[in-house]
Structure formats: C-alpha cells, structure tokens
Amino acid sequence: MSLHAAYDPDNIFAKIVRGDMPAVKVWEDDDVLAFMDVFPQAPGHVLVIHKVAKARNLLDIEPHQLSTLAAAVQKTARAVEAALKPDGLTVMQFNGEAGGQTVYHLHFHIIPRGVGQPMGRHSGEMADMDELKAKAAKIAAEVR
C-alpha cells in the first residue's frame, strides 16, 4: 500500500474503536486507545492509536491530533516502564508498506525490552489472552 491511499474505515483498528472487534484494553479516553498487541514482539507490547483521526499514517494526521497521540504514547510508555520494569523501551511507528506498516491506521508500538533480549517477530500466532489481560491490568494500574 502506498503512503497516500484513502483511509479504510474497515481496518482492524477502526473496528476495535467501534467495538466491532475485541481488544485487551489498557486505557482509553475520548481521543486515544491503548491496547495489547495480540501478536507481541515482547511481553507487554502495547499499541496506541487515535480514536477520532482517520489517519493511515504519520503524514495524514492533523497536528493537534498528533500532539494528543504523542502525549498518550508517552503516558503509556511511562506506565509500561513502571509496571514491568524493563531495561529499555522500543517505541516504533511505520508508514506505508515499504516502511513496514501492515495495519493502515496510524499507531505506535511500545515494546518493553531487556538487555540482550532480541525483539521477537510478529509471528502470526496469537498470544495467550489470559497473559495479555494480566499484563494489561498491571500496566493500567500505573497509568497516570
């Protein structure tokens, strides 16, 4: 997919926002949603999306919406760090197919990392839902 195609309102994240698809939510407000990645690259992998913006990627979002989303990414990263005590965090965002994007709704990845711990791949195998829910609750307890 190119960088400049039309937004698809039936993408998986839009369906999650509408409640048409389930998600293991960490926290949300009127503008943003943080939820567990069901194909985590490390335990505690969280995704953060804007619920209102119809942006496929970083190039599409309005600046005021981006600032709201960026603050939510920081808030979520702080909660991940407080809850899971990783050695570090990888925060990623991809744009277009050639840039590694697979879901065309702007989103940020927050991935807790340990020293020497290689980042896993999106394997196509879903994580255990009970484990995701436990991590989500632990992270949610640290959201400030």
TIRO-2110 file (N, C-alpha, C; in Angstrom, 1 decimal):
// TIRO-2110
0.8, -1.2, 0.0, N, 1, A
0.0, 0.0, 0.0, CA, 1, A
0.9, 1.2, 0.0, C, 1, A
0.5, 2.2, -0.8, N, 2, A
1.2, 3.4, -0.9, CA, 2, A
1.0, 4.3, 0.4, C, 2, A
1.8, 5.4, 0.4, N, 3, A
1.6, 6.3, 1.5, CA, 3, A
0.4, 7.2, 1.4, C, 3, A
-0.2, 7.2, 0.2, N, 4, A
-1.3, 8.2, 0.0, CA, 4, A
-2.6, 7.6, -0.4, C, 4, A
-2.9, 6.4, -0.1, N, 5, A
-4.2, 5.8, -0.4, CA, 5, A
-5.3, 6.3, 0.5, C, 5, A
-6.5, 6.1, 0.2, N, 6, A
-7.6, 6.5, 1.1, CA, 6, A
-7.7, 5.7, 2.4, C, 6, A
-8.1, 6.3, 3.4, N, 7, A
-8.3, 5.6, 4.7, CA, 7, A
-9.4, 4.6, 4.6, C, 7, A
-9.2, 3.4, 5.1, N, 8, A
-10.2, 2.3, 5.0, CA, 8, A
-10.9, 2.3, 6.4, C, 8, A
-12.2, 2.7, 6.5, N, 9, A
-12.9, 2.7, 7.8, CA, 9, A
-13.1, 1.2, 8.3, C, 9, A
-12.8, 0.2, 7.5, N, 10, A
-13.0, -1.1, 8.0, CA, 10, A
-11.7, -1.8, 8.3, C, 10, A
-10.6, -1.0, 8.6, N, 11, A
-9.4, -1.6, 9.0, CA, 11, A
-9.6, -2.2, 10.4, C, 11, A
-8.7, -3.1, 10.9, N, 12, A
-8.9, -3.8, 12.1, CA, 12, A
-8.9, -2.8, 13.3, C, 12, A
-8.1, -1.8, 13.3, N, 13, A
-8.1, -0.8, 14.4, CA, 13, A
-9.4, 0.0, 14.5, C, 13, A
-9.9, 0.4, 13.3, N, 14, A
-11.2, 1.1, 13.3, CA, 14, A
-12.3, 0.3, 13.8, C, 14, A
-12.2, -1.0, 13.5, N, 15, A
-13.2, -2.0, 14.0, CA, 15, A
-13.1, -2.1, 15.5, C, 15, A
-11.9, -2.1, 16.1, N, 16, A
-11.7, -2.1, 17.5, CA, 16, A
-12.3, -0.9, 18.2, C, 16, A
-12.0, 0.3, 17.6, N, 17, A
-12.5, 1.6, 18.1, CA, 17, A
-14.0, 1.5, 18.2, C, 17, A
-14.7, 1.0, 17.1, N, 18, A
-16.1, 1.0, 17.0, CA, 18, A
-16.7, -0.1, 17.9, C, 18, A
-15.9, -1.0, 18.4, N, 19, A
-16.4, -2.1, 19.2, CA, 19, A
-16.8, -3.3, 18.4, C, 19, A
-16.5, -3.3, 17.1, N, 20, A
-16.8, -4.5, 16.3, CA, 20, A
-15.8, -5.6, 16.4, C, 20, A
-14.7, -5.4, 17.0, N, 21, A
-13.7, -6.4, 17.2, CA, 21, A
-13.2, -6.2, 18.6, C, 21, A
-12.9, -7.3, 19.3, N, 22, A
-12.4, -7.2, 20.7, CA, 22, A
-11.0, -6.8, 20.8, C, 22, A
-10.6, -6.2, 21.9, N, 23, A
-9.2, -5.9, 22.2, CA, 23, A
-9.0, -5.9, 23.7, C, 23, A
-7.8, -6.2, 24.1, N, 24, A
-7.4, -6.2, 25.5, CA, 24, A
-6.9, -4.8, 25.8, C, 24, A
-7.8, -4.0, 26.3, N, 25, A
-7.6, -2.5, 26.5, CA, 25, A
-6.7, -2.3, 27.8, C, 25, A
-5.8, -1.4, 27.6, N, 26, A
-5.0, -0.9, 28.8, CA, 26, A
-5.7, 0.3, 29.4, C, 26, A
-5.9, 1.3, 28.5, N, 27, A
-6.7, 2.5, 28.9, CA, 27, A
-7.2, 3.2, 27.7, C, 27, A
-8.1, 4.1, 27.9, N, 28, A
-8.6, 4.9, 26.8, CA, 28, A
-9.3, 6.2, 27.4, C, 28, A
-9.4, 7.2, 26.5, N, 29, A
-10.2, 8.4, 26.8, CA, 29, A
-11.0, 8.7, 25.5, C, 29, A
-11.5, 9.9, 25.4, N, 30, A
-12.3, 10.2, 24.2, CA, 30, A
-11.5, 10.2, 22.9, C, 30, A
-10.2, 10.4, 23.0, N, 31, A
-9.3, 10.6, 21.8, CA, 31, A
-8.5, 9.4, 21.5, C, 31, A
-8.0, 8.7, 22.5, N, 32, A
-7.0, 7.6, 22.2, CA, 32, A
-7.3, 6.3, 22.9, C, 32, A
-6.7, 5.3, 22.4, N, 33, A
-6.9, 3.9, 23.0, CA, 33, A
-5.5, 3.3, 23.0, C, 33, A
-5.2, 2.7, 24.1, N, 34, A
-4.0, 1.9, 24.3, CA, 34, A
-4.5, 0.4, 24.6, C, 34, A
-3.9, -0.5, 23.8, N, 35, A
-4.4, -1.9, 23.9, CA, 35, A
-3.2, -2.8, 23.7, C, 35, A
-3.3, -4.1, 24.1, N, 36, A
-2.2, -5.1, 24.0, CA, 36, A
-2.2, -5.6, 22.5, C, 36, A
-1.0, -5.7, 22.0, N, 37, A
-0.8, -6.3, 20.7, CA, 37, A
-1.0, -7.8, 20.9, C, 37, A
-1.9, -8.4, 20.1, N, 38, A
-2.2, -9.8, 20.2, CA, 38, A
-1.1, -10.7, 19.6, C, 38, A
-0.2, -10.0, 18.8, N, 39, A
1.0, -10.7, 18.3, CA, 39, A
2.2, -10.0, 18.8, C, 39, A
2.5, -10.1, 20.1, N, 40, A
3.5, -9.2, 20.7, CA, 40, A
4.9, -9.6, 20.3, C, 40, A
5.8, -8.6, 20.2, N, 41, A
7.2, -8.8, 19.8, CA, 41, A
8.0, -9.0, 21.1, C, 41, A
7.4, -8.7, 22.3, N, 42, A
7.9, -9.0, 23.6, CA, 42, A
6.7, -8.9, 24.6, C, 42, A
6.8, -9.6, 25.7, N, 43, A
5.7, -9.5, 26.7, CA, 43, A
5.5, -8.0, 27.1, C, 43, A
4.3, -7.6, 27.1, N, 44, A
3.9, -6.2, 27.4, CA, 44, A
3.9, -5.3, 26.3, C, 44, A
3.9, -5.8, 25.0, N, 45, A
3.8, -5.0, 23.8, CA, 45, A
2.5, -4.3, 23.7, C, 45, A
2.4, -3.0, 23.7, N, 46, A
1.2, -2.2, 23.7, CA, 46, A
1.1, -1.3, 22.4, C, 46, A
-0.1, -1.2, 21.9, N, 47, A
-0.3, -0.3, 20.7, CA, 47, A
-1.1, 0.9, 21.2, C, 47, A
-0.8, 2.0, 20.6, N, 48, A
-1.6, 3.3, 21.0, CA, 48, A
-2.1, 3.9, 19.7, C, 48, A
-3.4, 4.2, 19.6, N, 49, A
-4.0, 4.7, 18.4, CA, 49, A
-4.9, 5.9, 18.8, C, 49, A
-5.1, 6.8, 17.8, N, 50, A
-6.0, 7.9, 17.9, CA, 50, A
-7.4, 7.3, 17.5, C, 50, A
-8.4, 7.5, 18.3, N, 51, A
-9.7, 7.0, 18.0, CA, 51, A
-10.6, 7.9, 17.0, C, 51, A
-10.2, 9.1, 16.9, N, 52, A
-11.0, 10.1, 16.1, CA, 52, A
-10.4, 10.3, 14.8, C, 52, A
-9.1, 10.5, 14.7, N, 53, A
-8.4, 10.8, 13.5, CA, 53, A
-8.5, 9.6, 12.5, C, 53, A
-8.8, 10.0, 11.3, N, 54, A
-8.9, 9.0, 10.2, CA, 54, A
-7.6, 9.0, 9.4, C, 54, A
-6.5, 8.7, 10.1, N, 55, A
-5.2, 8.8, 9.5, CA, 55, A
-4.6, 7.4, 9.3, C, 55, A
-4.1, 7.2, 8.1, N, 56, A
-3.5, 5.9, 7.8, CA, 56, A
-2.1, 5.9, 8.3, C, 56, A
-1.4, 7.1, 8.4, N, 57, A
0.0, 7.1, 8.8, CA, 57, A
0.3, 8.5, 9.3, C, 57, A
1.6, 8.7, 9.7, N, 58, A
2.0, 9.9, 10.3, CA, 58, A
1.8, 11.1, 9.4, C, 58, A
1.8, 10.9, 8.0, N, 59, A
1.7, 12.0, 7.1, CA, 59, A
0.2, 12.5, 7.0, C, 59, A
-0.7, 11.7, 7.5, N, 60, A
-2.2, 12.0, 7.3, CA, 60, A
-2.8, 12.8, 8.5, C, 60, A
-2.2, 12.7, 9.6, N, 61, A
-2.9, 13.2, 10.9, CA, 61, A
-2.7, 14.7, 11.0, C, 61, A
-3.7, 15.3, 11.6, N, 62, A
-3.7, 16.7, 11.9, CA, 62, A
-2.7, 17.0, 13.0, C, 62, A
-2.0, 18.1, 13.0, N, 63, A
-1.0, 18.3, 14.1, CA, 63, A
-1.6, 18.3, 15.5, C, 63, A
-2.8, 18.8, 15.7, N, 64, A
-3.4, 18.8, 17.1, CA, 64, A
-3.7, 17.4, 17.5, C, 64, A
-4.1, 16.5, 16.6, N, 65, A
-4.4, 15.1, 16.9, CA, 65, A
-3.1, 14.4, 17.2, C, 65, A
-2.1, 14.7, 16.4, N, 66, A
-0.8, 14.1, 16.6, CA, 66, A
-0.2, 14.4, 18.0, C, 66, A
-0.4, 15.7, 18.4, N, 67, A
0.1, 16.0, 19.8, CA, 67, A
-0.6, 15.3, 20.9, C, 67, A
-1.9, 15.1, 20.7, N, 68, A
-2.7, 14.3, 21.7, CA, 68, A
-2.2, 12.8, 21.7, C, 68, A
-2.0, 12.3, 20.5, N, 69, A
-1.5, 10.9, 20.4, CA, 69, A
-0.1, 10.8, 21.0, C, 69, A
0.8, 11.7, 20.7, N, 70, A
2.2, 11.6, 21.2, CA, 70, A
2.2, 11.7, 22.7, C, 70, A
1.3, 12.5, 23.3, N, 71, A
1.2, 12.6, 24.8, CA, 71, A
0.7, 11.2, 25.3, C, 71, A
-0.2, 10.6, 24.6, N, 72, A
-0.7, 9.3, 25.0, CA, 72, A
0.3, 8.2, 24.9, C, 72, A
1.2, 8.3, 23.9, N, 73, A
2.3, 7.3, 23.8, CA, 73, A
3.2, 7.5, 25.0, C, 73, A
3.5, 8.7, 25.3, N, 74, A
4.4, 8.9, 26.5, CA, 74, A
3.8, 8.4, 27.8, C, 74, A
2.5, 8.8, 28.0, N, 75, A
1.8, 8.3, 29.2, CA, 75, A
1.8, 6.8, 29.3, C, 75, A
1.6, 6.1, 28.2, N, 76, A
1.5, 4.7, 28.1, CA, 76, A
2.9, 4.1, 28.3, C, 76, A
3.9, 4.7, 27.7, N, 77, A
5.3, 4.2, 27.9, CA, 77, A
5.7, 4.3, 29.4, C, 77, A
5.3, 5.4, 30.0, N, 78, A
5.6, 5.5, 31.4, CA, 78, A
5.0, 4.4, 32.3, C, 78, A
3.7, 4.1, 31.9, N, 79, A
3.0, 3.1, 32.7, CA, 79, A
3.6, 1.7, 32.4, C, 79, A
4.0, 1.4, 31.2, N, 80, A
4.7, 0.2, 30.9, CA, 80, A
6.0, 0.1, 31.7, C, 80, A
6.8, 1.1, 31.7, N, 81, A
8.0, 1.1, 32.4, CA, 81, A
7.8, 0.9, 33.9, C, 81, A
6.8, 1.6, 34.5, N, 82, A
6.5, 1.5, 35.9, CA, 82, A
6.0, 0.1, 36.3, C, 82, A
5.2, -0.5, 35.4, N, 83, A
4.6, -1.8, 35.7, CA, 83, A
5.5, -3.0, 35.5, C, 83, A
6.3, -2.9, 34.4, N, 84, A
7.1, -4.1, 34.0, CA, 84, A
8.6, -4.0, 34.3, C, 84, A
9.1, -2.8, 34.6, N, 85, A
10.5, -2.5, 34.9, CA, 85, A
11.4, -3.1, 33.9, C, 85, A
11.2, -2.8, 32.6, N, 86, A
12.2, -3.3, 31.6, CA, 86, A
13.5, -2.5, 31.7, C, 86, A
14.5, -3.0, 31.0, N, 87, A
15.8, -2.3, 30.9, CA, 87, A
15.6, -1.1, 29.9, C, 87, A
14.7, -1.2, 29.0, N, 88, A
14.5, -0.2, 28.0, CA, 88, A
13.2, -0.4, 27.3, C, 88, A
12.9, 0.6, 26.5, N, 89, A
11.6, 0.5, 25.7, CA, 89, A
11.9, 0.9, 24.2, C, 89, A
11.3, 0.1, 23.3, N, 90, A
11.4, 0.5, 21.9, CA, 90, A
10.0, 1.0, 21.6, C, 90, A
10.0, 2.2, 21.0, N, 91, A
8.8, 2.9, 20.5, CA, 91, A
8.9, 3.0, 19.0, C, 91, A
8.0, 2.4, 18.3, N, 92, A
8.1, 2.4, 16.8, CA, 92, A
6.8, 2.8, 16.2, C, 92, A
6.9, 3.3, 15.0, N, 93, A
5.8, 3.7, 14.2, CA, 93, A
6.2, 3.6, 12.7, C, 93, A
5.4, 2.9, 11.9, N, 94, A
5.7, 2.6, 10.5, CA, 94, A
4.8, 3.3, 9.5, C, 94, A
5.3, 3.6, 8.3, N, 95, A
4.5, 4.4, 7.4, CA, 95, A
4.6, 3.7, 6.0, C, 95, A
3.5, 3.2, 5.5, N, 96, A
3.4, 2.6, 4.2, CA, 96, A
4.0, 1.2, 4.2, C, 96, A
3.6, 0.4, 3.2, N, 97, A
4.1, -1.0, 3.1, CA, 97, A
5.6, -1.1, 3.1, C, 97, A
6.3, -0.3, 2.3, N, 98, A
7.7, -0.3, 2.2, CA, 98, A
8.4, 0.1, 3.6, C, 98, A
7.6, 0.8, 4.4, N, 99, A
8.1, 1.2, 5.7, CA, 99, A
7.8, 0.2, 6.8, C, 99, A
7.2, -0.9, 6.4, N, 100, A
6.9, -1.9, 7.4, CA, 100, A
5.5, -1.9, 8.0, C, 100, A
4.6, -1.0, 7.5, N, 101, A
3.3, -0.9, 8.0, CA, 101, A
2.4, -2.0, 7.5, C, 101, A
1.6, -2.6, 8.4, N, 102, A
0.7, -3.7, 8.0, CA, 102, A
-0.7, -3.4, 8.3, C, 102, A
-1.0, -2.5, 9.2, N, 103, A
-2.4, -2.0, 9.5, CA, 103, A
-2.4, -0.5, 9.2, C, 103, A
-3.3, -0.1, 8.3, N, 104, A
-3.3, 1.2, 7.8, CA, 104, A
-4.2, 2.1, 8.6, C, 104, A
-3.9, 2.2, 9.9, N, 105, A
-4.5, 3.2, 10.8, CA, 105, A
-3.3, 3.6, 11.7, C, 105, A
-3.0, 4.8, 11.7, N, 106, A
-1.8, 5.3, 12.5, CA, 106, A
-1.7, 4.7, 13.9, C, 106, A
-0.6, 4.1, 14.2, N, 107, A
-0.4, 3.5, 15.5, CA, 107, A
1.0, 3.5, 15.9, C, 107, A
1.2, 3.5, 17.2, N, 108, A
2.6, 3.4, 17.8, CA, 108, A
2.7, 2.1, 18.6, C, 108, A
3.9, 1.5, 18.5, N, 109, A
4.2, 0.3, 19.3, CA, 109, A
5.0, 0.7, 20.5, C, 109, A
4.8, 0.2, 21.6, N, 110, A
5.6, 0.4, 22.8, CA, 110, A
6.0, -1.0, 23.2, C, 110, A
7.3, -1.3, 23.1, N, 111, A
7.8, -2.7, 23.4, CA, 111, A
8.8, -2.7, 24.5, C, 111, A
8.5, -3.3, 25.6, N, 112, A
9.5, -3.4, 26.7, CA, 112, A
10.6, -4.3, 26.3, C, 112, A
11.8, -4.0, 26.7, N, 113, A
13.0, -4.8, 26.3, CA, 113, A
13.9, -5.0, 27.5, C, 113, A
14.6, -6.1, 27.5, N, 114, A
15.6, -6.4, 28.4, CA, 114, A
17.0, -6.4, 27.8, C, 114, A
18.0, -6.1, 28.5, N, 115, A
19.4, -6.1, 28.0, CA, 115, A
19.6, -7.5, 27.3, C, 115, A
20.1, -7.5, 26.1, N, 116, A
20.4, -8.7, 25.4, CA, 116, A
19.2, -9.5, 24.9, C, 116, A
18.0, -9.0, 25.1, N, 117, A
16.8, -9.6, 24.7, CA, 117, A
16.5, -9.2, 23.3, C, 117, A
16.5, -10.2, 22.4, N, 118, A
16.2, -9.8, 21.0, CA, 118, A
14.7, -9.6, 20.9, C, 118, A
14.3, -8.7, 20.0, N, 119, A
12.9, -8.4, 19.8, CA, 119, A
12.3, -9.5, 18.9, C, 119, A
11.2, -10.1, 19.3, N, 120, A
10.6, -11.1, 18.6, CA, 120, A
9.9, -10.5, 17.3, C, 120, A
9.5, -11.4, 16.5, N, 121, A
8.8, -11.0, 15.2, CA, 121, A
7.3, -11.2, 15.4, C, 121, A
6.5, -10.5, 14.7, N, 122, A
5.1, -10.7, 14.6, CA, 122, A
4.9, -12.1, 14.0, C, 122, A
4.7, -13.1, 14.8, N, 123, A
4.7, -14.5, 14.3, CA, 123, A
3.5, -15.0, 13.6, C, 123, A
2.4, -14.3, 13.8, N, 124, A
1.1, -14.8, 13.3, CA, 124, A
0.4, -15.7, 14.2, C, 124, A
1.1, -16.0, 15.4, N, 125, A
0.5, -16.8, 16.4, CA, 125, A
0.1, -15.9, 17.5, C, 125, A
-1.2, -15.9, 17.9, N, 126, A
-1.8, -15.1, 18.9, CA, 126, A
-1.2, -15.4, 20.3, C, 126, A
-1.1, -14.4, 21.1, N, 127, A
-0.6, -14.6, 22.5, CA, 127, A
-1.8, -15.1, 23.3, C, 127, A
-1.5, -15.7, 24.4, N, 128, A
-2.5, -16.2, 25.4, CA, 128, A
-3.3, -15.0, 25.9, C, 128, A
-4.6, -15.1, 25.8, N, 129, A
-5.4, -13.9, 26.2, CA, 129, A
-5.3, -13.7, 27.7, C, 129, A
-5.2, -14.7, 28.5, N, 130, A
-5.1, -14.5, 29.9, CA, 130, A
-3.8, -13.8, 30.3, C, 130, A
-2.7, -14.1, 29.6, N, 131, A
-1.5, -13.4, 29.9, CA, 131, A
-1.6, -11.9, 29.4, C, 131, A
-2.2, -11.7, 28.3, N, 132, A
-2.4, -10.3, 27.8, CA, 132, A
-3.2, -9.5, 28.8, C, 132, A
-4.3, -10.1, 29.3, N, 133, A
-5.2, -9.4, 30.2, CA, 133, A
-4.4, -9.1, 31.6, C, 133, A
-3.6, -10.0, 32.0, N, 134, A
-2.8, -9.8, 33.2, CA, 134, A
-1.8, -8.7, 33.0, C, 134, A
-1.1, -8.7, 31.9, N, 135, A
-0.2, -7.6, 31.6, CA, 135, A
-0.9, -6.2, 31.5, C, 135, A
-2.1, -6.3, 30.8, N, 136, A
-2.9, -5.0, 30.6, CA, 136, A
-3.3, -4.5, 32.0, C, 136, A
-3.7, -5.3, 32.9, N, 137, A
-4.2, -4.8, 34.2, CA, 137, A
-3.0, -4.3, 35.0, C, 137, A
-1.9, -4.9, 34.9, N, 138, A
-0.7, -4.4, 35.6, CA, 138, A
-0.2, -3.1, 35.0, C, 138, A
-0.3, -2.9, 33.7, N, 139, A
0.1, -1.6, 33.1, CA, 139, A
-0.9, -0.6, 33.4, C, 139, A
-2.2, -0.9, 33.3, N, 140, A
-3.3, 0.0, 33.6, CA, 140, A
-3.2, 0.6, 35.0, C, 140, A
-2.8, -0.2, 35.9, N, 141, A
-2.7, 0.2, 37.3, CA, 141, A
-1.7, 1.4, 37.5, C, 141, A
-0.8, 1.5, 36.5, N, 142, A
0.3, 2.5, 36.6, CA, 142, A
0.0, 3.7, 35.7, C, 142, A
-1.1, 3.7, 35.0, N, 143, A
-1.4, 4.9, 34.1, CA, 143, A
-1.7, 6.1, 35.0, C, 143, A
-1.1, 7.2, 34.7, N, 144, A
-1.3, 8.4, 35.5, CA, 144, A
-1.7, 9.6, 34.6, C, 144, A
END
